[in-house]
């Protein structure tokens, strides 16, 4: 029996899918891709005769019916998710259904949009003396957030933060972050990172709401916040000429 492959397609740029992920797409008999966020170009390498489904208009039950029928017919199924499936990918519920049917599956990781957004603004989440922690989260909407993971609670850490699926509530985001972060804290909003129409807005907690509204950004954007977006930090010990480690003796 063939197995199902959950593939991280990356943030948008068709070249940011992994080599392994692209190989499976080329080999697959059935491709179910998240068409609302995965550009069609990512799967255009499919073989002739492959069945293509856009899951944007499908329910979980419809996706699983096609998947299970395909596997039982001896076909290879590629389930193509945006970014990395493990970050707000909703693939756990699909894997649980496959477990119930005794169907094998494999997850192929991808480049998440929060990493693509850091690349877009040319910043590093983890800087010595600034931040060694990255928090990935979202504001509650129709999907609730555990009480202990409220934005106010997470903001107390003052760590580097990537906020998904919340730009349409940017005013609320700023208000909640402002309970712990100074209003002078740098913040960046990256819409459709790595897509041809990528848009970047940079400001502070004090200015970002107005800038986002002026830019017309209402969805499909990452909110990055923290002092990692600034310019002050200590250099890494790894390349310090006085630092000794397993592969190099430092100069005394």
N, C-alpha and C positions, 0 to 999 in steps of 0.2 A: 504494500500500500504506500502511495506517495504521502508526503506530509505538507502541512501548511507553513508558509514562510511569512512572518510578520516583518515587514521591511521599513526601516526608517528612511524616508525619501529625502531628508534634509529640509532646510528652511524655504527653498524655492528655486535657487539656481540648480538647473538640471545636472550640472557637473559635480554637485556636492553630495549626490548619492554615493554610497561606497561601491567599490569594484564588485564585491560579492553581491550586494543588493542589485546592482544592474545586471549581473550575470543571471540571477534568479528570475528577474523580470523578462530577460531574453528567452529563458527556457520555459517559462510558465505557460500552462494551457489556459488558465483562468487568472485574470488580474482584476482585483477589486481595489480601487484606489479612492482616496479621499479627495474628490475633485474640487471641493470648495477651497482647499489649501495646497493641494499638490498639482503643479502645472502639468498639463497633458504631455509636455515635452519629456518629462521624466520617464514616461512609459512608452514613448514612441518607438523605442528599440524592440518592442515585442515582436514575437515571431508571427508569421502569416497564419491566420486562422485562430489566433488566440481570442478567447472570449473576454470582452472588456466591460466592466461595470463601474459606474460612478456611485460610490456609497453616500454621496451628499444627500441624495433623495431617498435613501433606503433606511429601513429599520434594522435593528439588531437581528430580528428573526429572519428577515429577508437575506441579510448578509450570510448568516449561518446556514440557511437552507441551501444557498448556492454553493457555499464552501463544502458542506458535508456531502452533498450530492456529487460534487466534482471529485472529491477524494475517493468516494466509494466507486466512482467510475474509473478510477486509476489515473486521474489527472493531477498535475502539479498546480497548486494554488498559491498565488502571491497576493498577500493583503498589504497594500502599500499605504502607510500612514505618513502624515506630515512630521517633520522634525525627527525626534526620536520617540518611538512608541511608548517608552517608559515615563515620559513627561506629558501628562494630560492627554495620553493617547487612547484611553478607553479600550485597550486590548486585553486587559485582565479578564473582563467579562466574556470575551470571545474565547480565550484560552480555557476558561472554566467549562464552557459548553463543549469544546473539543475533548476535554478530559472525560466528560460524561459519556462521550461517544467512542472513547478509546482511540482517538485520532492523534497522531504525533504532530508536533509543530516545533518550529525554531524561530527565534527572534534575532534579526539582524539590526544592530543599532545604527543610528543615524546622527547627523549634526542637528542639535536642538536650536530653536530660534533664539534662545537666550545667549547661546555662544556665538551665533551669527551676528547678533546685535552688538555684542562686545567687540567683535571684529570690525563691524561697520563704524564704530566710534573710535576704534584703535586703542582700546583700553584693556587692562588686565584686572580681573576680579580680585585676585589675591596678591596683595602687595605687602612686603615686610613693613611692619610698624603701622600699617593702615588697616588692613583686613585680611584675615586668613579663613574667612567663612563666607560662603555664598548661600543665600536663602532664595529658593524658587517657590513662589506662592501666587495666589490670586485673591481678589476681593470676592466676597460672596455675592452671588446673583441668584439665578434660579437653582444653581447647585450650591448648597450650603458649605460653609467652612467650619471645621471643628472649633469650638469656643476657645480652646487653648492656643489656636493658631490664628487668632485675629491679627489684622495688620498692626494694630496698636501693640499687641503683645510681642510680635516679631520685631517691631521697630526698636524695642528696648535694647536689642543686641547691637544696634548701629552697624550691622555688618553690611557687606555688599549684598544688594537685593535685586532680583529680577522678578517683576510682577507681570504675570500673564493675564490675558483676557479681561482687562480692567480699564483700558484707556477711555472707554465711553463714560467712566465714572471718575475721571481724573481729578475733579474737585474733591470728591470724597477721599480718594487716595492721598492727596496732598494733606487734607485735614487730619487723617489718621496717622500718616507718617510724621506730621508736625508735632505729635505728642511726645516724640523722643528725639528725632533728628532736628538740628537747627534749621531754620528756614533758609539759611545760606548754603545748605547742602546741595551739591551738584546733582542734577538729574537729567537723564536723556530718554527720549521717546523715539523708538525706531519702528517705523511702519513698513511691513513687507520686506524685512531684511533679506538682502541678496537678490530680490526681484528687480527687473529693469526699472520699475517705478518706485524703488526704495526711497523713503523720506526720513530724514533725521532732524529732530528738534532738540536743542540743548539749552538748558537753563538752570535755575535753582528751584527749590520748593516754592519760593516766593513768586517766581515768574512763569513757571512751566504751564500752569493751567491756561493762561491767556495765550501763550505761544502755541499750544496744541490746538486751541480753538481757531486761532488765526490760520494755522496750517490745514485745518479741515480734517484732522485725524480723529476718527470715531471708532475704528475697529482694526483688527489684524495688526496689532502693535505691541511691542515690548516696552515696559517701563523699567529703566535701570536707575538705581539710586544708591548713593554712597560716596564716600570720599575717595574711592578708587578712581572716580572720574576726574579727580583733581590732579595736581602735578607734584605733590610732596610725598615722598616715600624713601625708604632706605634700600640700598642696592642689595641684591641677593648674595648670601654667603657662598652659594655654589660656585660662582666665578670669581670670588674674591681671591686675589693672589696670595693673601696671608692665611687663607683657610685651607686646612688639610682634610682630605676625605679619602675614601677607598681608592680613587683613581688618580690622585695627585697630591703631592706634598707641598704645603704652602711655604712661602718665603718668610723666614723669621726676621 
